[in-house]
Every structure is written in C-alpha cells, then in structure tokens.
C-alpha cells in the first residue's frame, strides 16, 4: 500500500476554555486545553481514525461518505473536499 500525503482542512475554535479542532473532510473533532494541545490531539485522532477504518475495511466507504474523491494521476490516491470559504450567517434562535 502506498501512503499519499494530503492537506486536510482543520477548523479551530474556542468553546469556553477549550480549543476545538474539527475537520469537515473527515467529520472528526477533538479538543485541548490549549491551541497546541488541540492541534496535537487532532493529529493523533486522525492516525487512530485511519488505523481503525483500515483495520475494519471501511476506509474507502467512509472517505466516499465524507465527499472524498479517488483520482488516478499521478498515481491513485484520495483527495479530500476543499473548504472554499467561511462566513457568518445570521440566524434567529428562540429565547
């Protein structure tokens, strides 16, 4: 099996005193007490996520469900969906 490196979009935000790391491309999140800890834990979570889905034989299905595409050039590999922007939208929440 070839390992292909790809760049994964990760969104970091603060919730209370915790830093949250979330990637829509894998629908995966984790947190830390600091930004650096959240970043480190996210990298660890991705490793565990990939190991487990490979072990269960579900990696391809999970990636497809998350919007990834398999391309064949220059060699076969998976490409994550691209975050094209982020905006704020006003919503009304009942009090």
C-alpha positions as a Python dict, from the first residue, in 0.01 Angstrom:
ca = {
    (1, 'X'): (0, 0, 0),
    (2, 'X'): (129, 345, -94),
    (3, 'X'): (92, 628, 151),
    (4, 'X'): (-11, 957, -3),
    (5, 'X'): (23, 1282, 186),
    (6, 'X'): (-260, 1530, 154),
    (7, 'X'): (-352, 1855, 321),
    (8, 'X'): (-660, 1838, 538),
    (9, 'X'): (-861, 2147, 625),
    (10, 'X'): (-896, 2182, 1003),
    (11, 'X'): (-1104, 2447, 1176),
    (12, 'X'): (-1000, 2558, 1524),
    (13, 'X'): (-1233, 2746, 1753),
    (14, 'X'): (-1269, 2818, 2120),
    (15, 'X'): (-1560, 2683, 2322),
    (16, 'X'): (-1545, 2813, 2676),
    (17, 'X'): (-1189, 2746, 2791),
    (18, 'X'): (-1132, 2457, 2545),
    (19, 'X'): (-987, 2471, 2195),
    (20, 'X'): (-1177, 2257, 1944),
    (21, 'X'): (-1020, 2112, 1630),
    (22, 'X'): (-1267, 1996, 1363),
    (23, 'X'): (-1225, 1872, 1009),
    (24, 'X'): (-1537, 1858, 792),
    (25, 'X'): (-1343, 1640, 546),
    (26, 'X'): (-1346, 1354, 799),
    (27, 'X'): (-1625, 1480, 1026),
    (28, 'X'): (-1371, 1436, 1304),
    (29, 'X'): (-1308, 1656, 1605),
    (30, 'X'): (-1117, 1670, 1930),
    (31, 'X'): (-1019, 1934, 2183),
    (32, 'X'): (-740, 2053, 2406),
    (33, 'X'): (-675, 2299, 2685),
    (34, 'X'): (-451, 2499, 2450),
    (35, 'X'): (-440, 2553, 2074),
    (36, 'X'): (-118, 2349, 2053),
    (37, 'X'): (-271, 2062, 2250),
    (38, 'X'): (-583, 2060, 2028),
    (39, 'X'): (-362, 2054, 1718),
    (40, 'X'): (-153, 1766, 1855),
    (41, 'X'): (-459, 1569, 1964),
    (42, 'X'): (-620, 1618, 1624),
    (43, 'X'): (-315, 1468, 1453),
    (44, 'X'): (-335, 1171, 1693),
    (45, 'X'): (-710, 1134, 1634),
    (46, 'X'): (-658, 1124, 1256),
    (47, 'X'): (-396, 850, 1295),
    (48, 'X'): (-631, 640, 1512),
    (49, 'X'): (-926, 708, 1280),
    (50, 'X'): (-731, 592, 974),
    (51, 'X'): (-584, 288, 1151),
    (52, 'X'): (-926, 174, 1270),
    (53, 'X'): (-1110, 228, 941),
    (54, 'X'): (-834, 42, 757),
    (55, 'X'): (-849, -240, 1013),
    (56, 'X'): (-1229, -264, 972),
    (57, 'X'): (-1207, -243, 593),
    (58, 'X'): (-1430, 65, 580),
    (59, 'X'): (-1182, 339, 484),
    (60, 'X'): (-1299, 372, 123),
    (61, 'X'): (-1667, 386, 221),
    (62, 'X'): (-1602, 641, 496),
    (63, 'X'): (-1398, 865, 265),
    (64, 'X'): (-1667, 849, -5),
    (65, 'X'): (-1935, 934, 252),
    (66, 'X'): (-1729, 1237, 357),
    (67, 'X'): (-1702, 1363, -2),
    (68, 'X'): (-1350, 1249, -88),
    (69, 'X'): (-1267, 1159, -448),
    (70, 'X'): (-1029, 896, -577),
    (71, 'X'): (-807, 1029, -856),
    (72, 'X'): (-559, 839, -1066),
    (73, 'X'): (-299, 1100, -1160),
    (74, 'X'): (-8, 1096, -1098),
    (75, 'X'): (-95, 779, -907),
    (76, 'X'): (-415, 657, -745),
    (77, 'X'): (-490, 849, -429),
    (78, 'X'): (-770, 1014, -236),
    (79, 'X'): (-840, 1388, -245),
    (80, 'X'): (-1041, 1550, 37),
    (81, 'X'): (-1317, 1802, -28),
    (82, 'X'): (-1186, 2157, -29),
    (83, 'X'): (-1302, 2423, 215),
    (84, 'X'): (-1375, 2715, -15),
    (85, 'X'): (-1475, 2971, 241),
    (86, 'X'): (-1611, 3051, 579),
    (87, 'X'): (-1871, 3310, 662),
    (88, 'X'): (-2106, 3410, 935),
    (89, 'X'): (-2476, 3391, 873),
    (90, 'X'): (-2738, 3550, 1093),
    (91, 'X'): (-2993, 3309, 1238),
    (92, 'X'): (-3282, 3362, 1478),
    (93, 'X'): (-3280, 3139, 1785),
    (94, 'X'): (-3585, 3149, 2012),
    (95, 'X'): (-3502, 3280, 2359),
}
